[in-house]
Amino acid sequence: MSHGLTLGQDVLDRLMPMHLCVADCGLIHSAGPTMRKLMPPDAQDVEDVFVEGRGAASGHVIGAIRAAKGGNRLALRLRHHRRLSLRGHVVAPGFGGLLLNFCFGVSLSEAVAVFGLTESDFAPSELALELMFLQEANRAVQQELARFNRHLMLARKDAEREAHTDALTGLLNRRGLQAAMQNAFEPQHGTPGFALAHLDLDNFKQVNDRMGHAAGDRLLVEVARVLTRTVRARDGVARIGGDEFVLILDGAWTCQALTDIGTRIIQGIEDVSPADCNVSTSIGIVLSAGYSADAIDRMLEDADVALYRSKREGKGRVSIAPLPVAASPSSLQGLR
């Protein structure tokens, strides 16, 4: 048993907000409310609205629509927004012309953004809203994961920085010095080695004994400022305990250049010494030639030996250690 079914325009608009009623020649008779948002205001023919999904030239759209009347799926793109594709089907409703009904495929999210579509632009039975929800939920999860990963990375960097930093002076600590020396043995852009300077303050105990440990801490902070002002930004400065400091001086150095920078450091520390305490510093320096990343401890020990030679010879001076036996003849050129 069958009955004729006639649907008014308002019913079509509610059931199929993305429909088009067109003549066999392609002339547009009417369009659903959502479809009207996608169409140019002056569109009169399907060729004004669409191009074929394959991007064919004008004049082929109505042919694709007629071909889909036999049950084939119709795929078109908006002429003025060709990244946006629509899929649909075509029926002959029995009152002349063709009835087209569309939905968005993978371009749903972009279409919503481009045309400002809302829930009211889709039929209640349309799954587009559920798909949009899933896409938005997935995007929110991805953004939250990215934010969490950034936070984790920053927290890890902060923890590493704190683990490598002296709390009083803000310089590298002993662990940070070890890491910096490892990096120095892996030079970038062909940088030819480095020099390692070990400093120990002379007469520092007098500051603590006469003025208290707070004054001693203030002096250590001042010494750190002297060192960071004297060396370059790419050099390393560390406090490895008490009143001992170590410098990693990047690049090739002559004995005279190392003596000059050591002398400037000594003068700078003497300038910030409290009155009547006569604080200065003794410095021992070694060059990285003849050492390797596996010999960091030996290099530090040799710098320490050079430092105590400065102490024995009267303090407030610079001593440069001879190169290790393992140094090659070419590495001696900078010292001649």
Secondary structure, DSSP 8 states (H G I E B T S, - for coil): --------HHHHHHH-TTEEEE-TTSBEEEE-HHHHHHS-TT--BHHHHEEETT---TT-HHHHHHHHTTS--EEEEETTEEEEEEEEEEE--SSSSEEEEEEE-TTHHHHHHHHT--GGGS-TT-THHHHHHHHHHHHHHHHHHHHHHHHHHHHHHHHHHHHTB-TTTSSB-HHHHHHHHHHHTS-STT---EEEEEEEEESHHHHHHHH-HHHHHHHHHHHHHHHHHHS-TTSEEEEEETTEEEEEEES---HHHHHHHHHHHHHHHHHTS-TTT--EEEEEEEESTT--GGGHHHHHHHHHHHHHHHHHTTSS-EEE----TT--GGGGGGG-
